[in-house]
Structure formats: C-alpha cells, structure tokens
Amino acid sequence: MSNLSAREQAGQRMVAGFAGTEISEDVIDLIKNYKIGNFILFKENITGLAQVKKLCEDLQQEVLKHTGKPAFICVDQEGGMVTRLDQDGVNMPGAMALAATGKKENAYRAAKITAMQLKAVGINFNFAPTADVNSNIDNPVIGVRSFGDRPDQVAEFVAAYIKGLLDGGVLACAKHFPGHGDTDVDSHLGLPVIYKSLEELKHCELIPFVKAIEAGVPAIMTSHILFPRLEPDNLPATMSPRILINLLREELKFNGLIVSDSMEMKAIADHYGTLKGTLCAAKAGVDLVCICHSTDMARKVSDALLSELEEGRISKEEMRASVERILLYKEKFVYNKGGCNDFDVEWGKEKAFQLLKESITPVHMPTDELPDLGERPLFIGVPLFRATNVSNLRMEKIHFSEFLSQRLGGMSVKVSPNPTKEEIEEALRDAESCSCILIGTYNGHLNRGQIDLIRAAACKHRKVIVFALRNPYDLRDLPDSVYGIAVYEYTQKSLEAIARLLERQFKPEGRLPVSL
C-alpha cells in the first residue's frame, strides 16, 4: 500500500465499464494514465466464452503492468433475466426461480456452478445475489431478481448463494443495501423514496443483509434510494455516511467492501450529478465506485478523486483504509488464482436446465392436469422487451408464440407489450375455432393490456393456459377457468421447458416464493 501514488489509490477505488469486445486504445489510456484498477463487463462486451476469456486476460495483463496490482473484473451474472454470458456459456435460473424449487441447496449449487464458469473465463467478482425482499408487487426493477417476499426465506437463500459463489472461487456482492424491494420506482430511471423507520427495516429489508454478513459476504452494494427517516439530508443510501458508516459499518459490523451501484443511473445523474455524487459516495464510505458506461466520466472521476485527496477533502487515512480493504480481497481472490480450464460447460448447462424445470410453478390449476392442446392450439405472446435498464441492450431473438407454434403445431399471434382493445380483438379473431389458447405474458401486471387479453380469451374459450415469463404477479386474479403457470424467465431455455411441459415430459412442481 505504501508504494501506491495518490493517482494509483484513486484508480484502485474505481470500477469502469467500456464499449467493445476487446481492449481499445481508450481502455489502455484509462489503465496507463489514470491507473483504473477494476472493470465491469456487460452483455455488449461478451460474444462468447473464448472471446471473454481473451478479454479478461488482456485486461489483467494491462492492469498488472500499469498499476502493479491485479484487477477485479466484475459482472452482473444473477441468472434468469439478468445474465451477461452469451449462449455458449452457462446461465443459471434467477433468484425467484431458485427459491421456487423450495431447496436452498439449489441456490448454493447454482451459485457454485456460476462461479466456476466465471472463474474459468477470468471474471472474479459477481455482483450477486440480490438480497432485496420483493415486498412491493409493483416493483419494476427487482421482481424475479429477488428470492421472494418473506425476509427469512430470502435470507436463507442469500446465504446459500453467497457460500456457493465463494466456494466456486469468486467474490459475492449482496445488493442493494439497505433494500430496494419496497419501491415502485426504478432507480435507473428515477429517485425512489422509502419512508420506513430503522425498526421497520430491521423487521424486513435488513434481515437478508444481516444473514449475508454472517455468511461472510465480501461485498455489499448500495442502493440509490432516499430513506428520509435514516438520512434527513436528502441523500440516497449510496451517498449517506449515516447509512453506510453508522448503520452498515458500525451497527451491522460489516468489514468488507462497500460497492456503489452504477453512478450513471438517473437517480444520481439527474438529481446530484454523476461526478458530485461519486465524490460524495467515496467520502460517505463507498470503497468501489462504479462508472459503468462512460470512459470520459471515469477520467473525470479519477481526476476529481485525485484532487480531493491531494487537497485534503478526502482524508489520507480513510483513503488508505479503503484501498487496503480492496487489496486484501484481491489477495484472497485474485492473486495466483488462475482460471479452471477444465470447467465442463455442457454439464453446467444440463444442471441449469434441470433447475429451471424444477422451478416451474403451477399457480392456478382448475384441474389436476393441464388440458390437452388439441389439433389447433393458438399461441399468443408479447415480445421480449427491456423491462428495466439492468436488462441487456442486446436481447435474445426469441418469441413465445413463434417458438411454441413451430415446435408443437398450431397458430402464432404476436401482440405488443401493452395490447390495445383493437389488438386483443384481432388476436382472438379465430379463438372460437381453436382447440386451446396459450398466452405468454411478460410483466403483465405492469402492462395491463396483457391482463385484458387473458380475460378476453377466457370469455371466448374454456381452455386457456397462461405462462408468466417474468414476474408471477401476472397470474393474480385469473378467471376461474384459466390455468396459470409461473416460469420466471423469458429465454430460449424457458421456452424449451414449456414445450416439454406441454409434451407431458414432466410435471410442474415449483412452489410460489411470493404471495399473490
């Protein structure tokens, strides 16, 4: 630590993102001249396992050469709808799906396999699991990323997931402290407010974080949310010393790394400014500040951190303590930790698909068995769309109705994410001559046209099956005759599982981890 310059110390406290699938001169400049010591990868940076492995090797080589320390290479590989690896890699089911299997050992298993896969390509820091309790049905950003709406259950699955990542050799990061589950605003787009007292948080939101700390989680990510009863100065958790130092460090006794969510999210950028917000976060106790998308902003932050340190507005003692924490975890997880090249991808994919099948949940079953499709089924589905900014820019090219009609026969109709009355009438034009109607929803509870479609279909046909391809809240208050199945993700794998379910290759046996 003593041999690090002020610029190098500032660089150790930053996690930067960049465009492209290989190292550019722009990235080399960030490392060489600004001493940025850590990076985050998104789907846009990854086209395959061989490519991302080469990218990680190149990043490590440049960072080690210009900073003398290895890099944290980070990713949001939560599983389900938040995955960054390409289709040749192993993408596990997400948190709510794992909870639906009813077995916390499945969370451990999924996390360990995820860690083994990440480590094999050179990624050493996974920004997972989500420790949020999804207590607000209208939450637009958490939902299936949470293990459920019961704090104790969420805590057990969070602890198991953390242990799996650590046993697989990768850092875990519980998020989004002190809790993002009880909001109806996405902090990527706005600034949420939670008016709960500390006592109320202790009975819900904080329970999984306490369990995560007991489980030895190396890192906790902050939320860009206002908690006025904890922090009266109009500062979100990310920028609040009261929340990060007084509560997280002193009261909850967390000694690991505090990581910010992306400082370019609108909750920060629009209300405080990314640069000002980042400096405030660093002074409030955040060890690693994430500048995920703009290399120009990363340079500005590096310069500003350097100025704050040199001019005494960030204390040298606090900077030293933070950098020492970072280097301690690099010593534990990055130094001399080569990739495990013998990871069996096909084995991992097989395990992932088995877990996905176990998660599929019968939510509303008018009879014990799903009805036969008959000779002329009608499949109606919405497209896969970007439900929140944490989702990938580059989405899978799949469609519920197209995939299943090609696989099982019948007709395919596509509707928009929030279909109008006219669209619904057109989609159901041939409904009465069909043998069965199957509808795929995606956040229908937030796009009410999809719910109107279900009700209209039930009026026209006695055999309707609805598959909720993201949040299971789409299946609330279904008409009595309608079958409702929670699938928790809209992926190639989930559509394949639905096809096998309809072919009666297995029965849905998941258990709903949330209350409807």
N, C-alpha and C positions, 0 to 999 in steps of 0.2 A: 504493500500500500504506500509506503513512504517514497517509493520511486515514481509514483504517478504524478504527472503535472496536473495543474488545475484543469486544463483542457481535457486531459485523459479522464479525470474524475467526472467531469460533466458528461463525457461520452459514455462512461460506464452506466450512468443513470438513465440512458435513453434507449428506447426500442423504436426502431424506424421501419417503415414499410416503403416499398418502391414498386415501380411498374416493370413489367417484363418477366421473362422466364430465364434470364441469365444475368450475370453481373455486367453492368454497363459502366462507362467512364464516370457517370453521375454517381453511382453507388461507390465506386472506388474512391472518388473525391470525398464522399461522406466519411469513409473509413480513414483515408490517408490524412486528410487535412482537418477533419472535425472529430476524429477519434471515436466515432459512433461504435459502441461495443456490442450492440444487440439488434436483432432484426425479427420482423414478423412476416410470415408468408400467408397469402390468401390464395383462393382458387385461381385467380388470374396469374399467379406466379407458378402454377403447377400444371403440367400437361401429362405427367406420368411418373412412375417410380424412378426410373433411370435418370430422367431429367432433373427431378427434385433432389436426388442424391448428389448429382454433379453440382447443382446449385449450392447445396449446403456445404459441400467440400470446398468449393471456391470461396464462399463467404468465410468459412472458418480460416482458410489459408490467408485471406487478405486481412481479416481482423487480427489474427495472431501476429502477422508480420508487422502491422502498423500500430498495434496497441500493446503487444506483449501478453495479452490475455485472450482466452478463447471467448466465443460469442454464445450468448443464449440465442437459439433460433426457435422462435415461438410460433404457435399456430392455434387456431380455434378448431380443434377436432373433437367436438362434443358428441358426434354421432347423430343419426337421424337427419333432420333438416339443416343442421349446421356442421358440415364436413368440408374439408379443403382438399383432401386427396382425390385424385382422379379415379376413374372407374377401374383401372388396373390394380388399385390398392384396396385395402380392407376398410370399409366404412361401417361401423357398428350401429345398431339402433340407438336412438336418443334416450334421454333420461326417463321420460314418462313411459316409453315403451318398455324399458328395462324394469321399471317399477311395476308395470302391468304383469310381468311374469311372476310377481309375488316372491321372488327369491333374491335377496341382496347379494348372494354369491354370484348371480348373473351380472350384477354391476361390477363386481371385482373382476370377473372373467373378461367382460367386455373391455374394461379399462386396461387390464394387463396386456391383452392382445393388441389393443390400440397403441399402448406404449412400445411394445415390441416392434410393431410396424413403423412407428415414428422413428424410433432409435435406429432401425435398420437403414433409414434414408438420411439420418443425420439431424433430425429435429429432436431437441432435448427438453422443450418446455411446452406443455399443453395447457392452454387457458381453459381448463375444465377441472371439476364439474361445476355446473350451475347449482348453487346452494340456495337459490331462491324458493320460497314457499309460494306456489301459484294460487294465492287466496282470492284473487280478483279474476272472475270469469272473463271479463272484457279486456284483460291484459293483452296488448297487441304484440309484445316483443318476447315474452317469456313462454307461457303456454307449455307446449310439449318439451321445452328445454328444461323444465323442472321435473323433479321426481314425484310431484304431486302437491296436494293442498293440506296434508297433515304433517305438521312440523316434525314429530318424532319419526315418522316413516322417512321423510326427506333426509333427516339427519343420519339415519342408519344407512341409507343408500349412498349418501355423500361420503361417509366414512369408508364404506366398502370400495367405492370408486377411487378415492384417493389412494388407498392401500394398493389397489391394482396398478395404478399408474406408477407409484413409487417402486413396487416390486418389479415392474417392467423396465425400470431404469430411467424414467422421465419425470421432470418436475410437474407437480399438480398445482392448480390455482383455483381456489373456491371463489365464486363470484355470485352476485355483485353486492358487496357489503355496504350498508347493513341490511340490504334486502330490496329487490326490485319486483317482488311478486304481487304487491298490492297497489299497482298503478294501472291506469287506463291510458297512459301516455307513453309513447316510445321515446326514450332519451336520445335516440339517434335523430329524432325529429323535433323534440320539444323538451321542456324542463319540467319533469314530474315533481309533485309535492306529496309527501306522506305526512299526515298530521299526528301520527301516533306518538305516545309518550315512550320513554325508555322502558317502563314497566310493561307496556303493551308489546313492544318489540321483543322483550325478554321472553314473553309467552308464545311468540310465534317466529318472527323473522330471524332472531339471533340464535335460536336453538340449533339449526344446522351448522352455523359458523362456530359455535362453541364445540360441537362434536368434531368439526373439521380440525380445529386447533388441537383437540385431544388426540386426533388421529395423526398428528404430525404434519399437517399440510405445510409445504414450504412457502406458499404464496397465497395472498388474498387480494382480489381485485375490487376496486372501489366502484360505487355507483354515482352517476351524475344526477342525483336526486336531492331535493331540498327536504330536510327534516326539521321544521321550524322549532319543534319542542326539544330538539337536541342541540341545534345550532341556530341561534336567533339572528345571526348577522347575514342572512340571505346568501349563504354559501352552500353549495352542494357538498355531499359527503366527500367527494374527491378533493375538495379544497378546504376542508374543515379540520383544524387541529383538535377541536373538541371531540369530533367523531373518530379521527384516525389515531390521535395520541392518547387523549383522555380515556376514550372508550375501548378502542381496539388494542392499543399497546398496554395501557396501564390497568384497565379493569379486566379485560379478557385475557391479558398476559400473552399476547401474540408477539413472538420474537422473529418471525420470518419476514419475507419480502412483501411490502405493500406495492401493488401494481395498479396503475390507473387504467380505466377503460380508455378508449381512444379519445384523445383531447381534441379531435377534429369533429366530434359529434356535435349536433346543433345545440344540445343542452349547454355545452360550454362555448362553442364558437359564436353562437348568436347572442348569448347573454353576458359573457365575460370576455370573449376573445380567446382564441387558442393560445396565443403567446402569454398573455397575462394569466390566464387560467393555469397554464402549465407551471409557470413560476410559483404561483400561489400553492399549487398542489405539491411541488417539491419542498416548499417551506413548511407545508402542513404535515409532512411525514411520508409522502409517497416516495418510494425508492426508485421505481422504474416508471418513467412517464412514456406513454405510447403515442407516437406521432405516426399514424399508420399509413398515410396516403400521400403526403407531400414531402418530397426531399428538400424543397426550398424551405418549408416550415421547420423541418428538422435542423437545417443550418441556422435558422433564426433562433431556435430554442437553444441550440448548443452555444451560440454567441451570447445569448442572454444569460444562461446559467453561468457561463464563464465570468461575465461582468458582475453578476450578483455575488459570486464567490470572491472575486478579486476586490470588490468594493465593500465587502463585509455585510451585505444584506442577507446572505446565507452564511451561517456560521461554519467555520472550518471544522469544528468538532462534529456538527451534525452531518456535514458532507462526508467526513471521514467514516463516521459510524455507518452511514448508508452504503458507501462503497465497500466497506469491509463486509457487510452483510451479503452484498451481491457477490463478492469474490469468494466468500465462504461457500455459497451454494454452487458456484462454478467449480470450486474444488471438489465438492461432493458429487456433482452430476455431469460435469463437462470434461474436466481434465482426465486424460488417459481413458476416456470412455468411448472406445471405438464402436461403430455400428455392428449389430449382429447380422452378418450377411446371410446366415442360414435360415432366416425367417421364411416360413412356408406360407406364401400368400394364399394359395388355394385352400389350405387347411383353415386359415383365418376367415376366408370368405364363407366356407361351409359353416363354421361356428356362428358367424354373423347372421346367416340366413336362418339357422335353427333358432337363434334367439328371437329373430323377427317373427317367425311363425308362432313361437310361444307367447309373444306379446299381444297378438291379435285378439281383441276382446269383444265378446257378444254383449252389447249394452241393452238392446231391446229385442226380445225374441218372442213374438206372438205364439210360436210353436217351438218344440224342442229342436227341430231341424230347419235349416234354410230350405226354402222351396226350390223345386227343380226349375231350371232356366227355361225348359221347353224348346221348341224348334225356332222360335222367332223372338229372342230377347232383344230389348232395346237398352243400349248403354248411353247414358247422358253424363257428361263431365265438364268441369271447368278446367282451364289450362293451369299448368304450374306457373305461378307468378311469384314475384319477390315480395313476400308478406312483410318483411322487415329488412332494414339495411344490414342486419347481421347476416342475412342470407347472401348467397353468392350472386355476383353480377352475371356470371356465366351459368345458366341453369341447364339441367338435363333436358334433352329434346324428347319428351315423352308426353303422352296424353291418355288419361284413364279410359275414355270411351274407345279411342282408336286402338289401343293396345289390346283391350279385352275383346272387342268385336273381331279383331283379326285372329286372336287366339281361340276364342270359343264360338265364333259364328254370331250372326245377328246383325243388328244395325247400330251405327255410331252417330251420335249427335253431339256437337260441341256448343257450349254456351259460354257467355262471358262471366267473369268472376262475380258480378252482381246483376244477374239477368233481369231484364225488364218483363213486364206483363206480356208484352208482344212476343218477346223471345221465348218465354215459357210456353205460350200457346203454340208457337211454331215448333218448339222442341217436342211437344206432346201431341202433335197433329195425328200421328199414327199410333198413339198409345193404346187405343182400344183393340187394335188388331194384333198387338204384341202378346207374347206368352209371359213376359215378365219385364219389369223395368228396374234397371240398376243404375244408381246415381252415385257419382263420386264428388264429394264436397271438399272444399279447402278453405278453412276459416269462414264457413258459412254463418257462424254466429256473429261475425263482424261484417258480413256481406249478406244482408237479409234476403236478397233476391234468391239466393240458393235455398233458403228455408221455404220461401214461397213456392219454389219449384217442387220441393218434396211434397208439400201439402196439395198442390195441384195434381201431382202424379197420383197421390193416394185417392183423390176423388175420381180419377179415371180408371184406376186398375186396382185389383185386390192383391196383387203380388208385386210389392216394391221393396227393394233392398237398398239401403244407403250405407256407403262406406265413407267414414270421416277420415280424410287423408292428412289431417294435421290435428288440430285440437278436437277432442271428443265432445266439446260443448255443442257442436253442430247437431248432436243426437238428443239434445234436451227436448222434451215435449213432442216427441214424434207421434203422429197419428197411431191409434191402437193397432192398426193392421200392418204397419211398416216395420221391417227388420232393420236394426241399426248395429253396425259393426265398426269399432274403433281400430284404426290401422296406424295412426300416429306419424306417418311419413308418406310423402308423395315421391317415390323413387322407382327406378326400374325394378329393384328387388321387391318393393312392396306390391307392385302390380303383378309380378310373378307369383307372389304369395297369395294374392287374392284369386288369381286364376287357379292355383292348386286347391285353394279352399273350395271354390265353386265346382271343381272337378272331384270334390269329396276325398281328396288325398289326406286331409287331416281335419280336425275339428277345432274351432276357435275356443281357447280355454284361458285367455288372459283375464285379469281382474282389474277393474277400473280404479286407478290410483287417485281419482278426484271425485268429488260429489257433484252430481248433476241436479 
